[in-house]
Amino acid sequence: MALLRSGKPRKLRMPIIVPDEMVYGTISATDEKKLDVEYLLDLVENILLTATHDVQRGTPEQNTEFRRPDSSFKSPSNTIKQISIELVANTAQGDKVKVEKTAVTILNLLSSYSLDAKLALSLAALAMEIGEFWRLKKDLTDQSPLPKEFCLSMAILKFESTDIVDQKDDQQQKPIVELNNLIMLILEVTKSIFELEKLRTQYTSADVPGLLTTIRKHVYGTITSIVACAAQIAYFKSHEGQTQDLTKWIEYLASVHEDLEKHIRISEQQMDILKLLISTENDTHLLHINDGSTTAGVSIDVLSMKDVLLIISCLDISDIDIMNLQKIYEGIKGYKHYKMVWIPIVEEWTLAQLQLFMKLRDQMPWYVVQMVSTIAGIKFIKEEWHFNGNPIVVLLNQQGEVENPNALPLIRVSGMEAFPFTKMAEDAIPHLENWLHLVAKHIHPSMQSWMEEEKYIFFYGGTDQHWIKKFQSHIKNVDLGKFLKDGEKEGSTGIESVEIGTNEMGFWSIIESLYLIKVHQEEVKGGRGGDETLQILQKLLSNKIETNGWGILVKGSNVIIADQGSNISKALKKLVIKLQSEEENNFHEEKFETIFQEYHKQVADMFSHSCQINIPSAAANIIPKTMKCLECGQVMDTFISFRCTKSSTTNQQNSSANNFKIKPRGFYPCYPPYPPYPPYPPYPAYPRYPRYP
């Protein structure tokens, strides 16, 4: 009907002023008394459709669908009669109608019923009043088999007036049309409340913010509108011929209907997205849940009206990521509207992959998409969320909107401190500049205390074990005592050092996550990649897979030098030679880092550099168009490279469980120009041989 068309949102303002405290204090949701509200509404709809179509001597349309009554249904007739008494008693002739007072009385009468039952019973009482009113009106206006005197006598006793029978012009029919419009709106609003209440009770918890409050408020408003309809009928019965204007009530109910439909669309939108990502012919037991006490399959509908963390990965998800996600699962247990779901991305299953899937699933207490399910949304996940094989955690809100396309870096770095894992929470991380504190626990158990003591610390790594052994020997030969005055020489005078292995996934996952967060923050701020922390993280990630090692010298939480291993090692060797050649302590006027920085600069200037920055594949969608060399500032060439991570070992961390995994990396090499080749000497002249005759 025209009144239900969507347009400019209307304000939810009742024609009467009712404080929210009165609404929430009066209406309550209990389930002490059970009632088949769906069937009761069918009976009510049969009555209202007939009565409202009888306006201006009309008849119900041929395509009107009526519900077949079931005589076995036990009607709550006593309760309906009690409500009818309240409707009639508070709208008696000569009294000023107090709509809010009547509504409160009815709600108190129905305090033991559920929200939808309160509404269904109130509407049933109104249907009884309207049905009786219009039936007698029809008997007076149509050819009735009953004697006219009988019908008039009944009308006089019931209505006290028969003026309504003679109302034929448009002005006289207007109150009746308004009443019918309001009744149809009440019926539509009731259906929407039933649908939303079903979603709330079946798929969600009562703790969903705002949903229960919305339903309570609209149930109260609809019952108040029912009282207004009853008051209009009371005006029709009186001899005065006066009626109330129902326009404001119609506008209010139309706005309520729009608001309810919006909530329903939100729920359907979220479910549509989830069903696109996770589809199967029979989704009755689509999700697997292992809560420690039971292992069962459940429907995807349990995710309706929830904030959902979608864990999307291949079967090579690391144990460290699972451990981090387990902490998040424990942390959000108190938030009933948050759920976690793992969607394994496997295009072709094998027996080995099935066994690995079962092993991983047993480690996850949250929802897991069943292995037998068809993942129809792989293309969507790749194109919209840039999934390329690396694990991501997509945060969907209750409206089905993406709050964060990848919350995994945030979870790795800050854990539950970053809850609720939105982009706003990511931008609010205050300690990115002190990133060493974030990775300290993943480097060495004593790292945190060393940093607090402002010690010099070398942490280094690489794949060349020969270089690592030489580097370790250089560190042992550095005597910091030569940089201290006699009164300052207390305790150890050595440098602390920690080797970072290439397989220490905790360290590297934190570094990569910090890089992704930092890149996003720079993108938001419009930065050009000149941030010092970002450059250090880039160097670390670039040197992770290189044969040559890498090293970083820090003091406390400050990075002094970060460079490739050869430069660090050469500078350290020069310093060791200098220290060993000086018998007397003549360095106490200068700091160790100052001397080391000078030697490092000499080495860096002496040798040509080859700068290569490898962008993690998870950041492929935000690769900058150009990037300058971190050493000389020259704009570097851009390449795209592909690397297979499949290993011959059985280590899960280094193996790739999916065949389609591609890891694109932004590859920015910067090489010094080669000198021109010298010209080749001229070829000697060949002797001429005589021609044959």
Summary of the structure (lengths in Angstrom):
residues: 693
radius of gyration: 38.9
end to end distance: 112.1
largest distance: 148.6
contacts: 2019
relative contact order: 0.07
helix: 50%
strand: 11%
